[in-house]
Amino acid sequence: MQKQPIVVIDKDICHGKPTIRGLRYPVELILELLSSGMSIEEILEDYEDLTREDILACLDYASKITKVKSIHSLDVA
């Protein structure tokens, strides 16, 4: 039996953004929460239908998409 992916992209969900298990939780939301200082435990308290594995999959996904040949500077405020 093949394990279902945690991070999925479906053009009909959240405008095709990567989401967690096809739910309406974009990966970018989880990354923003983590970067704002929330802990995994705090996120799980606020979003009870998510799991620790979901959060870690978002971090893994972000790690994989940054493994590119070059990154161009962005003006980030």
Secondary structure as UniProt FT lines:
FT   STRAND          7..9
FT   TURN            11..12
FT   HELIX           14..16
FT   STRAND          18..20
FT   TURN            21..22
FT   HELIX           27..35
FT   TURN            36..37
FT   HELIX           40..46
FT   TURN            48..49
FT   HELIX           52..65
//
